[in-house]
Structure formats: structure tokens, C-alpha cells
Amino acid sequence: MQELGVDEVYIDRMSGKNMQRPELQKMMEYVRHGDTVIVESISRFARNTRDLLELIEQLNGKGVEFVSKKEAIDTMTPTGKFMLTVFGAVAELEREYILQRQREGIAIAKANGVYKGRKPIQRPEFAAVVSEWRQGHLTAVEAMRRLEMKPSTFYRKVRQGVK
């Protein structure tokens, strides 16, 4: 990026599957007329066509050019805009295939008895600690600390009456 004379670099460590990414939001707020946004790959910028086109529309509205290095796309040309849409659709399709294969793999593993999920947390002292908590001798925070449980697990087990 330094070779390209880039002033600001925004690195997203989150998946491109949604637009609620802090670095993306910072970049979208920062860019101004005449800037060029350069991304390594369209699939890292957005994983579904609707989000991709919405982001590009926002950039175009600000007078900002968009360039993808991997796909060699420049949105300032009609061909570039067309190719952007095609590559965006391919990235979305690829994401859907990954999710589909993942669901199929989990279903097969469950059918074979391999995938059983996470083992339940067993705490022998659970009933005693919950009893102390209900009697007011312990705070919920202290009870969770003693049982090494997160609030969601603690309250769920209390509701279920788990021993």
C-alpha cells in the first residue's frame, strides 16, 4: 500500500459478511471527494452483492473511486462497474456454498454420532452455592466466580434446576 502512495490504511480483522465492522465504518466516514479506496479483494470488502453495491454507491456519492487489486477492477469505468457486480455475486455465491457445506458436514457428523456438541458443565457444588445465593449469603457475581460460570450459563442452569 505504501508503494501506491496510500495516506490512510484501514485493516479489518472481521469477516466481510456484514457492514458492521469498525474499520470499515471509520474508512467510510474518513473518505472524501477525490479519494480512492483500494482493497486487496472484493470478498474482503463485502461478501454479498447488496452490501457491495450499497458501499460502492456510498463511495460514488462522495466522489470516491474504488479499486480492487486482486480482481483489477476500477469503478470509474463502465466495464469496471459491471465486473464489480459479477465478482460481488461470485463472492456471495462462494460464501453461501461454504455455509451449505458446513451445514451438510455437521448433519453428517451428527448422524454418525461424531458431533455431539459441547459437553455440559458439571459442578458438584452447584446446588450448595445456589442455595447460599438464594438465601442471600452470596451475591450472584460471587456465586458465578465460585462456580467458574458466565452469567448466561449460571442463570440458565438455575432456571433449569440443574444440580
Backbone as a printed PyTorch tensor [residue, N CA C, xyz], in Angstrom:
tensor([[[  0.8220,  -1.1910,   0.0000],
         [  0.0000,   0.0000,   0.0000],
         [  0.8690,   1.2580,   0.0000]],

        [[  2.0250,   1.1830,   0.6650],
         [  2.9090,   2.3460,   0.6800],
         [  3.4130,   2.6550,  -0.7260]],

        [[  3.6110,   1.6060,  -1.5320],
         [  4.0710,   1.7970,  -2.9100],
         [  3.0370,   2.5650,  -3.7250]],

        [[  1.7680,   2.4300,  -3.3460],
         [  0.6890,   3.1020,  -4.0640],
         [  0.4590,   4.5250,  -3.5570]],

        [[  1.2040,   4.9420,  -2.5490],
         [  1.0630,   6.2900,  -2.0160],
         [ -0.1810,   6.4710,  -1.1580]],

        [[ -0.5580,   5.4280,  -0.4440],
         [ -1.7550,   5.4690,   0.3810],
         [ -1.5020,   6.3030,   1.6290]],

        [[ -2.4570,   7.2060,   1.9540],
         [ -2.3470,   8.0520,   3.1400],
         [ -2.8200,   7.3340,   4.3950]],

        [[ -3.9430,   6.6820,   4.2980],
         [ -4.5610,   6.0080,   5.4430],
         [ -4.7530,   4.5310,   5.1110]],

        [[ -4.4980,   3.6740,   6.0850],
         [ -4.7060,   2.2430,   5.9060],
         [ -5.6760,   1.7700,   6.9910]],

        [[ -6.7100,   1.0730,   6.5590],
         [ -7.6950,   0.5030,   7.4760],
         [ -7.6580,  -1.0060,   7.3070]],

        [[ -7.4150,  -1.7130,   8.3900],
         [ -7.3050,  -3.1710,   8.3170],
         [ -8.4440,  -3.7800,   9.1180]],

        [[ -9.2950,  -4.5100,   8.4180],
         [-10.4010,  -5.2080,   9.0560],
         [ -9.9660,  -6.6130,   9.4010]],

        [[-10.1680,  -7.0100,  10.6250],
         [ -9.8600,  -8.3760,  11.0400],
         [-11.1420,  -9.2060,  11.0930]],

        [[-12.2470,  -8.5680,  10.7970],
         [-13.5450,  -9.2490,  10.8270],
         [-13.9220,  -9.6940,   9.4200]],

        [[-14.8380, -10.6250,   9.3520],
         [-15.3080, -11.1390,   8.0700],
         [-16.0230, -10.0520,   7.2820]],

        [[-15.9480, -10.1580,   5.9700],
         [-16.6320,  -9.2180,   5.1020],
         [-18.1100,  -9.5230,   4.9570]],

        [[-18.6450, -10.4380,   5.7810],
         [-20.0330, -10.8520,   5.6120],
         [-21.0420,  -9.8010,   6.0580]],

        [[-20.6240,  -8.8060,   6.8460],
         [-21.5580,  -7.7450,   7.2010],
         [-20.8620,  -6.3920,   7.1710]],

        [[-21.6640,  -5.3480,   7.2180],
         [-21.1100,  -3.9990,   7.1060],
         [-20.8260,  -3.3750,   8.4690]],

        [[-21.1340,  -4.0650,   9.5450],
         [-20.9110,  -3.5410,  10.8920],
         [-19.5050,  -3.8740,  11.3780]],

        [[-18.5170,  -3.2840,  10.6900],
         [-17.1210,  -3.5110,  11.0380],
         [-16.5050,  -2.1580,  11.3710]],

        [[-15.8860,  -2.0370,  12.5400],
         [-15.3650,  -0.7410,  12.9800],
         [-14.4330,  -0.0620,  11.9750]],

        [[-13.4890,  -0.8100,  11.4170],
         [-12.5350,  -0.2010,  10.4870],
         [-13.2200,   0.2470,   9.1930]],

        [[-14.1790,  -0.5310,   8.7210],
         [-14.9330,  -0.1440,   7.5250],
         [-15.6900,   1.1480,   7.7970]],

        [[-16.3260,   1.2280,   8.9580],
         [-17.0930,   2.4280,   9.3080],
         [-16.1710,   3.6520,   9.3940]],

        [[-14.9970,   3.4840,  10.0000],
         [-14.0370,   4.5930,  10.0920],
         [-13.6280,   5.0640,   8.6970]],

        [[-13.3440,   4.0940,   7.8210],
         [-12.9170,   4.4420,   6.4730],
         [-14.0280,   5.1720,   5.7220]],

        [[-15.2600,   4.6670,   5.8460],
         [-16.3870,   5.2850,   5.1350],
         [-16.6240,   6.7140,   5.6340]],

        [[-16.3680,   6.9690,   6.8980],
         [-16.5170,   8.3210,   7.4390],
         [-15.3670,   9.2150,   6.9880]],

        [[-14.1820,   8.6590,   6.8420],
         [-12.9880,   9.4380,   6.5110],
         [-12.9160,   9.8630,   5.0410]],

        [[-13.2900,   8.9700,   4.1230],
         [-13.0760,   9.2530,   2.7050],
         [-13.8270,  10.5100,   2.2650]],

        [[-13.2210,  11.2160,   1.2920],
         [-13.8120,  12.4550,   0.7820],
         [-13.6130,  12.5360,  -0.7250]],

        [[-14.2700,  13.4850,  -1.3280],
         [-14.2410,  13.6540,  -2.7800],
         [-12.7970,  13.6280,  -3.3040]],

        [[-12.5950,  12.8290,  -4.3530],
         [-11.2760,  12.7320,  -4.9760],
         [-10.4110,  11.6070,  -4.4300]],

        [[-10.8170,  10.9960,  -3.3220],
         [-10.0510,   9.8810,  -2.7540],
         [-10.2610,   8.6140,  -3.5790]],

        [[ -9.3770,   7.6720,  -3.3890],
         [ -9.5100,   6.3510,  -3.9990],
         [ -9.3880,   5.3060,  -2.9000]],

        [[-10.3720,   4.4270,  -2.8290],
         [-10.3390,   3.3220,  -1.8730],
         [ -9.7730,   2.1170,  -2.6130]],

        [[ -8.6900,   1.5690,  -2.0680],
         [ -8.0470,   0.4080,  -2.6750],
         [ -8.1940,  -0.7580,  -1.7090]],

        [[ -8.7630,  -1.8530,  -2.2020],
         [ -8.9060,  -3.0450,  -1.3690],
         [ -8.1170,  -4.1890,  -1.9930]],

        [[ -7.7050,  -5.1080,  -1.1580],
         [ -6.9660,  -6.2690,  -1.6460],
         [ -7.8630,  -7.1540,  -2.5020]],

        [[ -9.1010,  -7.3860,  -2.0180],
         [-10.0140,  -8.2660,  -2.7270],
         [-11.4480,  -7.8440,  -2.4270]],

        [[-12.3260,  -7.9960,  -3.3980],
         [-13.7320,  -7.6530,  -3.2030],
         [-14.3330,  -8.4910,  -2.0860]],

        [[-13.9610,  -9.7720,  -2.0100],
         [-14.5470, -10.6480,  -0.9990],
         [-14.1780, -10.2080,   0.4150]],

        [[-13.0950,  -9.4820,   0.5830],
         [-12.7290,  -8.9500,   1.8970],
         [-13.4840,  -7.6630,   2.1890]],

        [[-13.9350,  -6.9790,   1.1600],
         [-14.6630,  -5.7150,   1.3170],
         [-16.1250,  -5.9790,   1.6330]],

        [[-16.7440,  -6.9130,   0.9020],
         [-18.1500,  -7.2780,   1.1240],
         [-18.3750,  -8.6690,   0.5730]],

        [[-19.2000,  -9.4600,   1.2650],
         [-19.4290, -10.8260,   0.8310],
         [-20.7760, -11.0270,   0.1640]],

        [[-21.6390,  -9.9970,   0.1900],
         [-22.8700, -10.1650,  -0.5640],
         [-23.0620,  -8.9810,  -1.4960]],

        [[-23.6900,  -9.2480,  -2.6010],
         [-23.7910,  -8.2650,  -3.6740],
         [-24.5020,  -6.9980,  -3.2100]],

        [[-25.5520,  -7.1610,  -2.4280],
         [-26.3200,  -5.9920,  -1.9780],
         [-25.4370,  -5.0450,  -1.1660]],

        [[-24.6780,  -5.5910,  -0.1880],
         [-23.7920,  -4.7660,   0.6230],
         [-22.6960,  -4.1360,  -0.2270]],

        [[-22.1350,  -4.9110,  -1.1400],
         [-21.0830,  -4.4020,  -2.0120],
         [-21.5810,  -3.2130,  -2.8220]],

        [[-22.7310,  -3.3970,  -3.4510],
         [-23.2680,  -2.3140,  -4.2910],
         [-23.6590,  -1.1010,  -3.4470]],

        [[-24.1500,  -1.3430,  -2.2390],
         [-24.5030,  -0.2230,  -1.3530],
         [-23.2540,   0.5640,  -0.9520]],

        [[-22.1800,  -0.1540,  -0.5970],
         [-20.9280,   0.5130,  -0.2410],
         [-20.3710,   1.3080,  -1.4230]],

        [[-20.3990,   0.7060,  -2.5950],
         [-19.8900,   1.3930,  -3.7880],
         [-20.7330,   2.6280,  -4.0910]],

        [[-22.0410,   2.5090,  -3.9100],
         [-22.9400,   3.6490,  -4.1350],
         [-22.6140,   4.7820,  -3.1580]],

        [[-22.3480,   4.4310,  -1.9040],
         [-21.9680,   5.4500,  -0.9160],
         [-20.6620,   6.1360,  -1.3280]],

        [[-19.7030,   5.3250,  -1.7830],
         [-18.4220,   5.8950,  -2.2150],
         [-18.6230,   6.8000,  -3.4340]],

        [[-19.4120,   6.3240,  -4.4010],
         [-19.6760,   7.1340,  -5.6000],
         [-20.3630,   8.4370,  -5.2320]],

        [[-21.2740,   8.3760,  -4.2650],
         [-21.9720,   9.5820,  -3.8160],
         [-21.0310,  10.6150,  -3.2310]],

        [[-19.9140,  10.1590,  -2.6900],
         [-18.9120,  11.0690,  -2.1340],
         [-17.8570,  11.4470,  -3.1630]],

        [[-17.9840,  10.8950,  -4.3810],
         [-16.9830,  11.1770,  -5.4100],
         [-15.6870,  10.4190,  -5.1800]],

        [[-15.7960,   9.2190,  -4.6170],
         [-14.6330,   8.3990,  -4.2790],
         [-14.5340,   7.2300,  -5.2530]],

        [[-13.3400,   6.9940,  -5.7580],
         [-13.0870,   5.8960,  -6.6840],
         [-12.8160,   4.6250,  -5.8770]],

        [[-13.1590,   3.4720,  -6.4450],
         [-12.9470,   2.1870,  -5.7950],
         [-12.0950,   1.3130,  -6.7020]],

        [[-11.0430,   0.7250,  -6.1320],
         [-10.1670,  -0.1600,  -6.8950],
         [ -9.9240,  -1.4260,  -6.0850]],

        [[-10.0720,  -2.5710,  -6.7620],
         [ -9.7600,  -3.8600,  -6.1450],
         [ -8.5060,  -4.3970,  -6.8210]],

        [[ -7.4500,  -4.6170,  -6.0230],
         [ -6.1810,  -5.0670,  -6.5940],
         [ -6.2760,  -6.4690,  -7.1850]],

        [[ -6.8530,  -7.4070,  -6.4260],
         [ -6.8790,  -8.8040,  -6.8600],
         [ -7.6490,  -8.9720,  -8.1620]],

        [[ -8.8130,  -8.3650,  -8.2400],
         [ -9.6570,  -8.5160,  -9.4240],
         [ -9.3790,  -7.4580, -10.4940]],

        [[ -8.4660,  -6.5240, -10.2090],
         [ -8.1070,  -5.4490, -11.1460],
         [ -9.3490,  -4.7120, -11.6420]],

        [[-10.1620,  -4.2440, -10.6930],
         [-11.4020,  -3.5470, -11.0260],
         [-11.2930,  -2.0880, -10.6080]],

        [[-11.6990,  -1.2150, -11.5150],
         [-11.7260,   0.2190, -11.2730],
         [-13.1550,   0.6830, -11.5770]],

        [[-13.8650,   1.1700, -10.5710],
         [-15.2850,   1.5150, -10.7530],
         [-15.5140,   2.8120, -11.5180]],

        [[-14.4670,   3.4560, -11.9330],
         [-14.6480,   4.6930, -12.7000],
         [-14.9460,   4.3890, -14.1720]],

        [[-14.8670,   3.1160, -14.5620],
         [-15.1800,   2.7380, -15.9440],
         [-16.4480,   1.8870, -15.9530]],

        [[-17.2250,   1.9280, -17.0540],
         [-18.4240,   1.0920, -17.1360],
         [-18.1040,  -0.3940, -17.0190]],

        [[-17.0120,  -0.8350, -17.6310],
         [-16.6120,  -2.2370, -17.5400],
         [-16.2730,  -2.5920, -16.1040]],

        [[-15.6050,  -1.6990, -15.4110],
         [-15.2510,  -1.9210, -14.0140],
         [-16.4910,  -2.0770, -13.1510]],

        [[-17.5030,  -1.2550, -13.3840],
         [-18.7560,  -1.3540, -12.6220],
         [-19.4410,  -2.6920, -12.8880]],

        [[-19.4430,  -3.1140, -14.1420],
         [-20.0480,  -4.4010, -14.4890],
         [-19.3070,  -5.5470, -13.8080]],

        [[-17.9780,  -5.5300, -13.9190],
         [-17.1650,  -6.5950, -13.3430],
         [-17.3060,  -6.6350, -11.8200]],

        [[-17.4650,  -5.4730, -11.2170],
         [-17.6630,  -5.3930,  -9.7810],
         [-18.9130,  -6.1700,  -9.3790]],

        [[-19.9860,  -5.9800, -10.1090],
         [-21.2320,  -6.6810,  -9.8290],
         [-21.0570,  -8.1890,  -9.9920]],

        [[-20.3820,  -8.5890, -11.0490],
         [-20.1590, -10.0220, -11.2940],
         [-19.3240, -10.6350, -10.1750]],

        [[-18.1980,  -9.9960,  -9.8360],
         [-17.3370, -10.5350,  -8.7830],
         [-18.0310, -10.5100,  -7.4270]],

        [[-18.8550,  -9.4970,  -7.1830],
         [-19.6270,  -9.4360,  -5.9430],
         [-20.5790, -10.6090,  -5.8320]],

        [[-21.2460, -10.9230,  -6.9340],
         [-22.1750, -12.0610,  -6.9500],
         [-21.4230, -13.3690,  -6.7310]],

        [[-20.2490, -13.4950,  -7.3140],
         [-19.4380, -14.7070,  -7.1430],
         [-18.9920, -14.8460,  -5.6760]],

        [[-18.5930, -13.7470,  -5.0580],
         [-18.1770, -13.7890,  -3.6510],
         [-19.3430, -14.2180,  -2.7600]],

        [[-20.5380, -13.7050,  -3.0640],
         [-21.7260, -14.0700,  -2.2980],
         [-22.0430, -15.5580,  -2.4830]],

        [[-21.9610, -16.0270,  -3.7070],
         [-22.2220, -17.4300,  -4.0040],
         [-21.2270, -18.3330,  -3.2640]],

        [[-19.9630, -17.9310,  -3.2710],
         [-18.9150, -18.6870,  -2.5880],
         [-19.2230, -18.7840,  -1.0910]],

        [[-19.6450, -17.6960,  -0.4950],
         [-19.9890, -17.6820,   0.9350],
         [-21.1560, -18.6280,   1.2100]],

        [[-22.1680, -18.6040,   0.3480],
         [-23.3320, -19.4820,   0.5210],
         [-22.9320, -20.9530,   0.3950]],

        [[-22.0430, -21.2630,  -0.5390],
         [-21.5580, -22.6380,  -0.6990],
         [-20.8160, -23.1090,   0.5550]],

        [[-19.9920, -22.2280,   1.1220],
         [-19.2430, -22.5710,   2.3370],
         [-20.2140, -22.8990,   3.4680]],

        [[-21.2170, -22.0570,   3.6590],
         [-22.1940, -22.2810,   4.7220],
         [-22.9940, -23.5590,   4.4830]],

        [[-23.3490, -23.8150,   3.2280],
         [-24.0990, -25.0200,   2.8880],
         [-23.2660, -26.2720,   3.1880]],

        [[-22.0000, -26.2580,   2.7780],
         [-21.1310, -27.4120,   3.0420],
         [-20.9320, -27.6110,   4.5410]],

        [[-20.8270, -26.5150,   5.2710],
         [-20.6740, -26.6020,   6.7240],
         [-21.9080, -27.2550,   7.3490]],

        [[-23.1060, -26.8170,   6.9580],
         [-24.3380, -27.4050,   7.4940],
         [-24.4390, -28.8900,   7.1460]],

        [[-24.0850, -29.2330,   5.9050],
         [-24.1210, -30.6390,   5.4800],
         [-23.1460, -31.4760,   6.2970]],

        [[-21.9520, -30.9610,   6.5000],
         [-20.9350, -31.6740,   7.2820],
         [-21.3740, -31.9060,   8.7160]],

        [[-21.9850, -30.9050,   9.3230],
         [-22.4790, -31.0440,  10.6990],
         [-23.5950, -32.0800,  10.7510]],

        [[-24.5050, -32.0620,   9.7760],
         [-25.6040, -33.0290,   9.7410],
         [-25.0740, -34.4590,   9.6120]],

        [[-24.0810, -34.6630,   8.7620],
         [-23.4790, -35.9960,   8.5860],
         [-22.7950, -36.4340,   9.8820]],

        [[-22.0530, -35.5210,  10.5020],
         [-21.3520, -35.8540,  11.7460],
         [-22.3520, -36.1940,  12.8510]],

        [[-23.4600, -35.4640,  12.9230],
         [-24.4820, -35.7680,  13.9310],
         [-25.0990, -37.1350,  13.6650]],

        [[-25.3860, -37.4240,  12.3950],
         [-25.9770, -38.7220,  12.0230],
         [-25.0430, -39.8730,  12.3680]],

        [[-23.7310, -39.6440,  12.2820],
         [-22.7440, -40.6760,  12.6020],
         [-22.3870, -40.7020,  14.0890]],

        [[-22.9870, -39.8080,  14.8530],
         [-22.7260, -39.7580,  16.2880],
         [-21.3980, -39.1370,  16.6570]],

        [[-20.7660, -38.4680,  15.6980],
         [-19.4640, -37.8520,  15.9450],
         [-19.6260, -36.4680,  16.5720]],

        [[-20.5860, -35.7170,  16.0910],
         [-20.8040, -34.3410,  16.5360],
         [-21.8760, -34.3510,  17.6120]],

        [[-21.4650, -34.1700,  18.8390],
         [-22.4160, -34.2350,  19.9390],
         [-22.5820, -32.8920,  20.6240]],

        [[-21.8660, -31.9120,  20.1710],
         [-21.9440, -30.5950,  20.8100],
         [-21.0240, -30.5230,  22.0100]],

        [[-21.0930, -29.3980,  22.6640],
         [-20.2400, -29.1650,  23.8140],
         [-20.7460, -29.9610,  25.0120]],

        [[-19.8330, -30.4950,  25.7990],
         [-20.2090, -31.2490,  26.9930],
         [-20.7410, -30.2710,  28.0420]],

        [[-21.7950, -30.6760,  28.7520],
         [-22.3490, -29.7740,  29.7770],
         [-21.3680, -29.5660,  30.9280]],

        [[-21.4380, -28.3830,  31.4960],
         [-20.5780, -28.0700,  32.6380],
         [-21.1700, -28.7400,  33.8730]],

        [[-20.3650, -29.5460,  34.5410],
         [-20.7970, -30.2390,  35.7490],
         [-20.0390, -29.6510,  36.9370]],

        [[-20.7670, -29.1070,  37.8820],
         [-20.1610, -28.5670,  39.0900],
         [-20.8310, -29.2430,  40.2890]],

        [[-20.1210, -30.1130,  41.0080],
         [-20.7160, -30.8210,  42.1370],
         [-21.2540, -29.8780,  43.2150]],

        [[-20.6150, -28.7170,  43.3530],
         [-21.0040, -27.7740,  44.4060],
         [-22.1140, -26.8140,  43.9590]],

        [[-22.6690, -27.0240,  42.7800],
         [-23.6600, -26.0970,  42.2060],
         [-24.8550, -25.8870,  43.1470]],

        [[-25.4580, -26.9590,  43.5940],
         [-26.6600, -26.8560,  44.4300],
         [-26.3710, -26.0750,  45.7120]],

        [[-25.2360, -26.3410,  46.3420],
         [-24.8940, -25.6540,  47.5930],
         [-24.6750, -24.1630,  47.3610]],

        [[-23.9570, -23.8270,  46.3040],
         [-23.6740, -22.4180,  46.0130],
         [-24.9680, -21.6850,  45.6600]],

        [[-25.8320, -22.3020,  44.8700],
         [-27.1080, -21.6750,  44.5030],
         [-27.9770, -21.4890,  45.7480]],

        [[-27.9530, -22.4530,  46.6370],
         [-28.7110, -22.3450,  47.8870],
         [-28.2270, -21.1460,  48.7020]],

        [[-26.9100, -21.0060,  48.8290],
         [-26.3410, -19.8470,  49.5450],
         [-26.7560, -18.5380,  48.8770]],

        [[-26.7170, -18.5280,  47.5430],
         [-27.0870, -17.3250,  46.7770],
         [-28.5610, -16.9770,  47.0110]],

        [[-29.4380, -17.9770,  46.9600],
         [-30.8840, -17.7410,  47.1600],
         [-31.1910, -17.2610,  48.5790]],

        [[-30.3870, -17.6960,  49.5430],
         [-30.5920, -17.2730,  50.9310],
         [-30.0090, -15.8880,  51.1950]],

        [[-29.2930, -15.3340,  50.2150],
         [-28.7340, -14.0000,  50.3660],
         [-27.3600, -13.9660,  51.0020]],

        [[-26.7370, -15.1210,  51.1770],
         [-25.3960, -15.1740,  51.7740],
         [-24.3050, -14.8640,  50.7460]],

        [[-24.6510, -14.9570,  49.4660],
         [-23.6960, -14.6990,  48.3700],
         [-24.3510, -13.7840,  47.3440]],

        [[-23.5500, -12.9910,  46.6980],
         [-24.0660, -12.2440,  45.5430],
         [-24.0110, -13.1770,  44.3390]],

        [[-24.7740, -12.8460,  43.3170],
         [-24.7600, -13.6550,  42.1010],
         [-23.3580, -13.6620,  41.4890]],

        [[-22.6940, -12.5220,  41.5380],
         [-21.3380, -12.4150,  40.9660],
         [-20.3840, -13.3660,  41.6960]],

        [[-20.4780, -13.4130,  43.0310],
         [-19.6140, -14.3000,  43.8050],
         [-19.9410, -15.7630,  43.5060]],

        [[-21.2240, -16.0800,  43.3860],
         [-21.6310, -17.4480,  43.0670],
         [-21.0660, -17.8650,  41.7070]],

        [[-21.1620, -16.9850,  40.7280],
         [-20.6350, -17.2890,  39.3860],
         [-19.1190, -17.4660,  39.4300]],

        [[-18.4540, -16.6340,  40.2250],
         [-16.9970, -16.7430,  40.3340],
         [-16.6170, -18.0940,  40.9400]],

        [[-17.3070, -18.4920,  42.0040],
         [-17.0120, -19.7750,  42.6600],
         [-17.2520, -20.9570,  41.7170]],

        [[-18.3010, -20.8450,  40.9230],
         [-18.6490, -21.9460,  40.0180],
         [-17.9180, -21.8560,  38.6770]],

        [[-17.1950, -20.7550,  38.4860],
         [-16.4870, -20.5050,  37.2200],
         [-17.4520, -20.5770,  36.0460]],

        [[-18.5570, -19.8270,  36.1720],
         [-19.5810, -19.7870,  35.1300],
         [-19.8350, -18.3530,  34.6950]],

        [[-20.1960, -18.2320,  33.4490],
         [-20.6230, -16.9370,  32.9300],
         [-22.0730, -16.7230,  33.3420]],

        [[-22.5230, -15.4590,  33.3740],
         [-23.8980, -15.1820,  33.7980],
         [-24.9610, -15.9650,  33.0210]],

        [[-24.8190, -16.0410,  31.7110],
         [-25.8370, -16.7390,  30.9140],
         [-25.9340, -18.2160,  31.3120]],

        [[-24.7990, -18.8630,  31.5360],
         [-24.7910, -20.2740,  31.9390],
         [-25.3710, -20.4290,  33.3420]],

        [[-24.9380, -19.5790,  34.2430],
         [-25.3970, -19.6490,  35.6250],
         [-26.9230, -19.5340,  35.6990]],

        [[-27.4740, -18.4820,  35.1170],
         [-28.9170, -18.2640,  35.2030],
         [-29.7160, -19.3380,  34.4520]],

        [[-29.1790, -19.8250,  33.3400],
         [-29.8640, -20.8910,  32.6150],
         [-29.9440, -22.1470,  33.4660]],

        [[-28.8410, -22.5080,  34.1180],
         [-28.8180, -23.6950,  34.9600],
         [-29.7060, -23.5180,  36.1910]],

        [[-29.7510, -22.2970,  36.7230],
         [-30.6380, -22.0270,  37.8640],
         [-32.0900, -22.2250,  37.4280]],

        [[-32.4620, -21.6890,  36.2560],
         [-33.8350, -21.8390,  35.7310],
         [-34.1770, -23.3020,  35.4960]],

        [[-33.2080, -24.0610,  34.9960],
         [-33.4490, -25.4750,  34.6790],
         [-33.4390, -26.3480,  35.9400]],

        [[-32.9440, -25.7910,  37.0350],
         [-32.8680, -26.5660,  38.2730],
         [-31.7860, -27.6320,  38.2140]],

        [[-30.7290, -27.3670,  37.4310],
         [-29.6240, -28.3270,  37.2790],
         [-28.8690, -28.4490,  38.5880]],

        [[-28.4770, -29.6660,  38.9030],
         [-27.7330, -29.9090,  40.1430],
         [-26.2760, -30.1290,  39.8410]]])
